[in-house]
Amino acid sequence: MKGVLIAGTNSGCGKTTITVGLMGLLKKKGYKVAPFKTGPDYIDPMFHAKVLGSSSYNLDSWMLPPENVQYLFNKHSRGNDISIIEGVMGMYDGKGEEGFGSSYELAQTLDLPVVLVVNCKGLYQSVAAIINGYANLKPNANVKGVILNQASKGVFTFLNPFIEKECGVKCIGYLAPDPEIGLESRHLGLVQAEEVEGLDAKVDRLVSTLEETIDVDALLEVATFIEKKVPTFNLDIDLTGLNLGVASDKAFRFYYKDNLELLEELGASLHYFSPLNDGSIPDACDALYIGGGYPEVFAKELSANKSMLQSIKEVADGGMPIFGECGGLMYLTSGINNLENEFHAMTGVFNCTTQMTSGLKRFGYANIMFNGAMGKCHEFHRSELVENDNINYKYAYQLQKSESSKSWKCGLSYKNVLAGYAHIHFYSNLEFFKEIVQLWMQKTI
């Protein structure tokens, strides 16, 4: 079986660009590629999917138990020629001294070989010292290959034998400096794939470049590993008859693909709709799922769609079950106030408002408790809720940082509506998932 984790020395070293390029190159050569992303990131999988035309999946070794990580990896790798996992941050960067959730931990969980991306700008022989540090920090790091970013042909020609001699690591290839193939950034991470101007041309240029500078045979040789076997899941949950409306457009695009597929596997019918463009929720829906995204970026357009706002407010008041995450929470408040003090009305299901902030209010992993079930979640938001003196909701979540005693309340509930800043992977704790299911199946929280 073929599989490899593309790790980086640090954020910004070029691993996303190189991962996307490798996926495109392998596809061009006729290989079927299974794409994955380490950790909770929603943006990078969109780029994978754009290039390959198939879904990319998150593998998070902090939020998910090891057997669930292995199960999902096996499930989505099956039938493909090679699985490629894009790492997160630097290879060893994670939670606590142990680096929980790191690229290293995920590679260990799956017994995957690692290809390290190193940015060579301003470096020469010192690159070997960096590679040796990453390859030898842990005795079982399994760094089998390296790709040099920001390296000219001449630099690579010199460093290739030098690195293989000094480090015992295979040089897979390099990527020369080229401002035409970089991916843009924004305050909450990379721009969504559909928003990158000329993305197809960028990817074509990137793939053509790597076709000349990457040794695909060496990559495939390095990527060999032995698959771990795990038992399949037997969930005692039947969602047959559940017609679930799922908000999906440029403002709401942050869903773990495994969450949506799990719902369908259990019998639910998903009906996608656009809060930006549709006049109301689909008639067939008897429950809603409003995920994360960038509602603050599209606040003016969301606010202008009065009929959709009214549609959601009416069904919420009527008792329809609704589950929201982060951007979904913001959309369910009375409105979003941006940093320029411009207010844009939202659905008003919760009678508080959302205030955008100049810095991150919460960031990272946390434990989450709901109705007695403990799960794990991730938060990343630059906004906070502003309450009035007569709130129409209660708090349903209790969150706590696992490495400290810091805790806080979140998860607003009103009738059968539940929404919080927490992003939740349903495979993190299936008992927690069952509590969400009970909400959708119209059991009052």
C-alpha positions as CSV (number, residue, x, y, z in Angstrom):
1,M,0.0,0.0,0.0
2,K,1.2,3.5,-0.8
3,G,0.8,6.5,1.6
4,V,2.9,9.4,2.8
5,L,2.5,12.4,5.2
6,I,3.9,15.6,3.8
7,A,5.3,17.4,6.9
8,G,6.9,20.9,7.1
9,T,9.5,22.5,9.2
10,N,7.1,25.3,10.1
11,S,4.0,27.0,9.0
12,G,4.7,28.9,5.8
13,C,7.4,26.6,4.5
14,G,5.4,25.8,1.4
15,K,3.9,22.4,2.3
16,T,0.3,23.3,1.1
17,T,1.7,24.5,-2.3
18,I,3.8,21.4,-2.6
19,T,1.1,19.0,-1.4
20,V,-1.4,20.4,-3.9
21,G,1.2,20.2,-6.6
22,L,2.1,16.6,-5.8
23,M,-1.6,15.6,-5.9
24,G,-2.1,17.3,-9.3
25,L,1.1,15.7,-10.6
26,L,0.1,12.2,-9.6
27,K,-3.4,12.7,-11.0
28,K,-1.8,13.9,-14.3
29,K,0.2,10.7,-14.4
30,G,-2.9,8.6,-14.0
31,Y,-2.7,7.7,-10.3
32,K,-5.8,7.7,-8.1
33,V,-5.0,9.9,-5.0
34,A,-6.8,9.8,-1.7
35,P,-6.2,13.3,-0.1
36,F,-6.2,14.1,3.6
37,K,-5.4,17.0,6.0
38,T,-3.8,16.7,9.4
39,G,-5.8,18.5,12.1
40,P,-9.0,20.6,12.1
41,D,-8.3,22.9,9.1
42,Y,-11.2,23.3,6.6
43,I,-9.4,25.4,3.9
44,D,-6.7,23.1,2.7
45,P,-9.1,20.2,2.0
46,M,-10.9,22.5,-0.4
47,F,-7.8,23.0,-2.4
48,H,-7.2,19.2,-2.5
49,A,-10.7,18.7,-3.7
50,K,-10.4,21.4,-6.3
51,V,-7.3,19.8,-7.8
52,L,-8.4,16.2,-7.6
53,G,-12.1,16.5,-8.1
54,S,-12.7,14.3,-5.1
55,S,-13.3,14.9,-1.4
56,S,-10.5,15.4,1.1
57,Y,-10.8,14.3,4.7
58,N,-9.5,15.6,8.0
59,L,-7.5,13.2,10.3
60,D,-7.1,14.7,13.7
61,S,-5.2,12.6,16.3
62,W,-6.2,14.9,19.2
63,M,-9.9,15.1,18.5
64,L,-10.3,11.5,17.3
65,P,-9.3,8.2,19.1
66,P,-6.5,6.3,17.3
67,E,-8.8,3.6,16.1
68,N,-11.2,6.1,14.6
69,V,-8.3,7.8,12.8
70,Q,-7.1,4.5,11.4
71,Y,-10.7,3.5,10.4
72,L,-11.3,6.7,8.5
73,F,-7.9,6.5,6.8
74,N,-8.4,2.9,5.7
75,K,-12.0,3.7,4.6
76,H,-11.0,6.6,2.3
77,S,-7.7,5.1,1.1
78,R,-9.4,2.0,-0.2
79,G,-9.4,1.7,-4.0
80,N,-6.8,4.4,-4.5
81,D,-3.2,4.1,-5.7
82,I,-1.7,6.4,-3.0
83,S,-2.8,8.4,0.0
84,I,-1.3,11.8,0.7
85,I,-1.8,13.5,4.0
86,E,-0.9,17.2,4.3
87,G,0.7,18.0,7.7
88,V,0.0,20.9,10.0
89,M,2.4,23.6,11.2
90,G,5.8,22.2,11.9
91,M,6.2,18.4,12.0
92,Y,6.3,18.2,15.8
93,D,4.0,21.1,16.7
94,G,1.0,20.1,18.7
95,K,-0.7,20.3,22.1
96,G,1.5,20.1,25.2
97,E,5.0,18.7,25.4
98,E,3.9,15.5,23.8
99,G,2.7,17.4,20.6
100,F,-0.8,15.8,20.6
101,G,-2.5,16.4,17.3
102,S,0.9,17.0,15.5
103,S,1.9,15.7,12.1
104,Y,4.4,13.5,13.9
105,E,1.7,11.9,16.1
106,L,-0.5,11.2,13.1
107,A,2.3,9.6,11.2
108,Q,3.0,7.4,14.2
109,T,-0.7,6.5,14.6
110,L,-0.8,5.3,11.0
111,D,2.8,4.1,10.7
112,L,3.3,6.3,7.7
113,P,6.6,7.4,6.2
114,V,7.2,11.2,6.2
115,V,8.4,13.5,3.5
116,L,9.7,16.8,5.0
117,V,9.3,20.1,3.2
118,V,12.2,22.5,3.9
119,N,12.3,26.1,2.8
120,C,15.9,26.7,1.6
121,K,15.7,30.5,1.3
122,G,18.9,31.9,2.8
123,L,20.3,28.5,3.5
124,Y,22.9,26.1,1.9
125,Q,24.6,23.3,3.7
126,S,22.7,24.2,6.9
127,V,19.7,22.6,5.3
128,A,21.2,19.2,6.2
129,A,21.4,20.2,9.9
130,I,17.7,21.1,9.8
131,I,16.8,17.8,8.2
132,N,18.9,15.9,10.7
133,G,17.2,17.6,13.5
134,Y,13.7,16.7,12.3
135,A,14.7,13.1,11.4
136,N,16.5,12.4,14.7
137,L,14.5,14.3,17.3
138,K,12.5,11.1,17.9
139,P,14.1,7.7,17.2
140,N,11.0,6.5,15.2
141,A,10.4,9.8,13.3
142,N,10.3,7.8,10.0
143,V,11.5,10.8,7.8
144,K,12.2,9.0,4.6
145,G,12.3,11.8,2.1
146,V,12.7,15.6,1.7
147,I,11.5,18.2,-0.8
148,L,13.4,21.5,-1.0
149,N,11.3,24.6,-1.5
150,Q,12.6,27.9,-2.7
151,A,15.6,26.1,-4.2
152,S,17.1,26.7,-7.6
153,K,18.2,23.8,-9.9
154,G,21.8,24.7,-9.1
155,V,21.2,24.6,-5.3
156,F,19.3,21.3,-5.6
157,T,22.1,19.8,-7.7
158,F,24.6,20.5,-5.0
159,L,22.4,19.7,-2.0
160,N,20.9,16.4,-3.3
161,P,24.0,14.2,-2.8
162,F,25.1,16.3,0.2
163,I,21.8,15.7,2.1
164,E,21.6,12.0,1.1
165,K,25.2,11.6,2.4
166,E,24.9,13.6,5.6
167,C,21.3,12.7,6.5
168,G,20.5,9.3,4.9
169,V,17.3,10.8,3.6
170,K,16.1,10.6,0.0
171,C,15.8,13.9,-1.9
172,I,12.5,13.6,-3.8
173,G,12.9,16.9,-5.6
174,Y,12.6,20.7,-5.3
175,L,10.5,23.7,-6.2
176,A,12.2,26.8,-7.4
177,P,11.0,30.3,-6.4
178,D,8.0,31.4,-8.5
179,P,5.6,34.2,-7.4
180,E,3.0,33.0,-9.9
181,I,2.2,29.8,-8.0
182,G,1.9,31.0,-4.4
183,L,-1.4,30.7,-2.5
184,E,-2.8,33.8,-0.9
185,S,-3.5,34.3,2.8
186,R,-6.2,36.0,4.8
187,H,-6.9,36.8,8.5
188,L,-8.5,33.4,9.2
189,G,-6.1,31.3,7.1
190,L,-5.9,30.7,3.4
191,V,-8.6,32.1,1.0
192,Q,-11.1,29.5,0.0
193,A,-10.2,27.7,-3.2
194,E,-13.0,29.2,-5.2
195,E,-11.9,32.7,-4.2
196,V,-8.3,32.4,-5.6
197,E,-8.1,34.2,-8.8
198,G,-6.7,32.1,-11.6
199,L,-6.4,29.0,-9.4
200,D,-6.6,26.6,-12.3
201,A,-3.8,28.4,-14.1
202,K,-1.7,28.5,-10.9
203,V,-2.1,24.7,-10.4
204,D,-1.3,23.9,-14.0
205,R,1.9,25.9,-13.8
206,L,2.7,24.3,-10.5
207,V,2.1,20.8,-11.8
208,S,4.1,21.5,-14.9
209,T,7.0,22.8,-12.8
210,L,7.0,19.8,-10.4
211,E,6.9,17.4,-13.4
212,E,10.4,18.6,-14.2
213,T,11.7,18.7,-10.6
214,I,10.0,15.9,-8.6
215,D,11.2,12.2,-8.9
216,V,7.8,10.5,-8.8
217,D,9.3,7.0,-8.7
218,A,11.3,8.0,-5.6
219,L,8.2,9.4,-4.0
220,L,6.3,6.2,-4.6
221,E,9.2,4.1,-3.3
222,V,9.3,6.2,-0.1
223,A,5.5,6.0,0.3
224,T,5.4,2.2,0.8
225,F,4.0,1.1,4.2
226,I,1.9,-1.6,5.8
227,E,-1.7,-0.9,6.6
228,K,-3.0,-1.3,10.1
229,K,-6.3,-3.2,10.4
230,V,-9.1,-2.0,12.7
231,P,-12.6,-3.2,13.2
232,T,-15.5,-1.4,11.5
233,F,-18.1,0.6,13.4
234,N,-21.5,-0.8,14.1
235,L,-23.5,2.3,15.2
236,D,-27.0,1.7,16.6
237,I,-28.4,4.9,15.1
238,D,-31.1,5.0,12.4
239,L,-31.6,8.4,10.7
240,T,-34.0,7.1,8.1
241,G,-36.6,9.7,7.4
242,L,-34.5,12.6,8.6
243,N,-34.5,15.4,5.9
244,L,-31.6,17.6,7.0
245,G,-31.1,21.0,5.4
246,V,-27.4,21.9,5.2
247,A,-26.3,25.5,4.6
248,S,-23.7,25.5,1.9
249,D,-22.3,28.5,-0.1
250,K,-19.3,30.9,0.1
251,A,-20.4,32.0,3.6
252,F,-20.9,28.5,5.0
253,R,-18.5,25.9,3.8
254,F,-16.8,24.6,6.9
255,Y,-17.9,21.0,7.4
256,Y,-15.9,17.9,8.1
257,K,-16.7,15.7,5.1
258,D,-16.9,12.7,7.4
259,N,-19.7,14.3,9.4
260,L,-21.9,14.7,6.3
261,E,-21.1,11.2,5.0
262,L,-21.8,9.7,8.4
263,L,-25.2,11.3,8.4
264,E,-26.0,9.9,5.0
265,E,-24.7,6.4,5.9
266,L,-27.1,6.3,8.8
267,G,-30.0,7.1,6.6
268,A,-30.4,10.9,6.6
269,S,-31.2,12.7,3.4
270,L,-29.2,15.9,3.0
271,H,-30.7,18.9,1.3
272,Y,-28.2,21.7,0.5
273,F,-29.3,25.3,0.4
274,S,-27.7,28.7,0.2
275,P,-28.4,31.4,2.9
276,L,-26.9,33.9,0.4
277,N,-28.9,33.1,-2.7
278,D,-32.0,31.0,-1.9
279,G,-35.3,32.6,-0.8
280,S,-36.0,30.0,1.9
281,I,-35.0,26.7,3.3
282,P,-35.9,23.6,1.2
283,D,-39.5,22.5,1.7
284,A,-38.5,19.0,2.5
285,C,-36.4,19.9,5.5
286,D,-37.5,19.0,9.0
287,A,-34.1,19.9,10.6
288,L,-31.1,22.2,9.8
289,Y,-27.3,22.0,10.0
290,I,-25.6,25.4,9.7
291,G,-21.8,25.0,9.7
292,G,-18.9,27.4,10.0
293,G,-17.5,29.7,7.4
294,Y,-17.1,33.4,6.8
295,P,-20.5,35.0,7.5
296,E,-18.7,38.2,8.6
297,V,-17.2,38.5,5.1
298,F,-20.5,38.2,3.4
299,A,-22.6,39.8,6.2
300,K,-24.0,42.5,3.9
301,E,-25.3,39.9,1.4
302,L,-26.6,37.6,4.1
303,S,-28.5,40.5,5.7
304,A,-30.0,41.6,2.3
305,N,-31.6,38.2,1.9
306,K,-34.6,39.0,4.2
307,S,-36.7,36.1,3.0
308,M,-34.2,33.6,4.1
309,L,-33.6,35.3,7.4
310,Q,-37.4,35.2,8.0
311,S,-37.7,31.6,6.9
312,I,-35.1,30.4,9.4
313,K,-36.5,32.6,12.2
314,E,-40.0,31.2,11.6
315,V,-39.0,27.5,11.7
316,A,-36.8,28.1,14.7
317,D,-39.7,29.7,16.6
318,G,-41.9,26.8,15.4
319,G,-39.6,24.3,17.0
320,M,-37.6,23.0,14.1
321,P,-34.3,21.4,15.3
322,I,-31.3,23.4,14.2
323,F,-27.6,22.7,15.0
324,G,-25.0,25.4,14.3
325,E,-21.3,25.7,14.6
326,C,-19.2,29.0,14.8
327,G,-20.4,30.8,11.6
328,G,-23.7,29.2,12.1
329,L,-23.9,30.6,15.6
330,M,-23.1,34.1,14.3
331,Y,-25.8,33.8,11.6
332,L,-28.4,32.7,14.3
333,T,-27.8,35.9,16.4
334,S,-29.6,39.2,15.8
335,G,-26.7,40.6,13.8
336,I,-23.0,41.0,13.1
337,N,-21.3,44.3,14.0
338,N,-18.0,44.6,12.1
339,L,-14.8,46.5,13.1
340,E,-16.0,49.5,11.2
341,N,-19.1,49.5,13.4
342,E,-21.4,48.6,10.6
343,F,-24.3,46.4,11.7
344,H,-25.8,43.8,9.5
345,A,-29.0,42.0,10.8
346,M,-29.1,38.2,10.8
347,T,-31.8,35.8,11.7
348,G,-32.4,36.9,15.3
349,V,-33.1,33.4,16.6
350,F,-30.8,34.3,19.6
351,N,-31.4,37.8,20.8
352,C,-27.7,38.6,21.3
353,T,-25.4,40.2,18.7
354,T,-22.0,39.2,17.3
355,Q,-19.2,41.7,17.6
356,M,-16.1,41.2,15.4
357,T,-12.8,41.6,17.2
358,S,-9.4,42.6,16.0
359,G,-7.7,39.6,17.6
360,L,-8.6,35.9,18.2
361,K,-11.0,35.5,21.1
362,R,-10.5,31.7,21.3
363,F,-8.2,29.4,19.5
364,G,-7.4,25.7,19.8
365,Y,-8.6,22.5,21.1
366,A,-10.9,22.0,24.1
367,N,-13.0,19.4,25.9
368,I,-16.8,19.9,25.6
369,M,-19.6,18.6,27.7
370,F,-23.2,18.5,26.5
371,N,-26.1,16.7,28.2
372,G,-23.6,14.6,30.2
373,A,-21.6,13.5,27.1
374,M,-18.0,14.5,26.9
375,G,-16.4,15.2,23.5
376,K,-13.6,17.2,21.9
377,C,-13.8,20.2,19.8
378,H,-11.8,23.0,18.1
379,E,-12.4,26.8,18.3
380,F,-11.0,29.5,16.0
381,H,-12.9,32.8,16.0
382,R,-12.4,36.6,15.9
383,S,-15.7,37.6,17.4
384,E,-17.7,37.5,20.6
385,L,-21.3,37.6,21.7
386,V,-22.8,40.7,23.2
387,E,-25.8,40.0,25.4
388,N,-28.7,42.2,26.5
389,D,-30.5,42.1,29.9
390,N,-33.2,39.8,28.7
391,I,-31.7,36.9,26.9
392,N,-34.0,34.3,25.2
393,Y,-31.6,31.4,25.4
394,K,-29.7,29.3,27.9
395,Y,-26.2,27.9,27.8
396,A,-25.9,24.2,26.9
397,Y,-22.1,23.6,26.6
398,Q,-19.4,23.5,29.2
399,L,-15.9,23.8,27.7
400,Q,-12.5,23.3,29.3
401,K,-8.9,23.4,28.2
402,S,-7.4,20.0,28.7
403,E,-4.0,21.3,29.9
404,S,-5.4,23.8,32.4
405,S,-8.4,24.5,34.6
406,K,-9.7,27.3,32.3
407,S,-13.3,26.7,31.5
408,W,-16.2,28.6,30.0
409,K,-19.8,28.3,28.9
410,C,-21.0,28.3,25.3
411,G,-23.6,26.6,23.1
412,L,-26.7,28.7,23.1
413,S,-30.0,26.8,23.1
414,Y,-33.5,28.2,22.2
415,K,-36.3,25.8,21.9
416,N,-34.8,23.1,19.6
417,V,-32.0,25.3,18.3
418,L,-28.4,24.6,19.5
419,A,-25.3,26.5,18.3
420,G,-21.9,27.3,19.6
421,Y,-18.5,28.4,18.5
422,A,-17.2,24.9,18.8
423,H,-16.4,22.9,15.7
424,I,-17.2,19.2,16.4
425,H,-16.0,16.1,14.5
426,F,-18.7,13.5,15.0
427,Y,-16.1,10.7,15.2
428,S,-14.4,12.3,18.2
429,N,-17.0,10.8,20.5
430,L,-19.9,8.9,19.1
431,E,-21.9,9.2,22.4
432,F,-21.6,13.0,21.9
433,F,-22.8,12.6,18.3
434,K,-25.8,10.7,19.6
435,E,-26.8,13.8,21.6
436,I,-26.8,15.9,18.5
437,V,-28.8,13.2,16.7
438,Q,-31.4,13.4,19.5
439,L,-31.7,17.1,18.8
440,W,-32.3,16.6,15.1
441,M,-34.8,13.8,15.8
442,Q,-36.8,16.4,17.6
443,K,-36.2,15.5,21.2
444,T,-36.2,18.8,23.0
445,I,-32.8,19.7,24.6
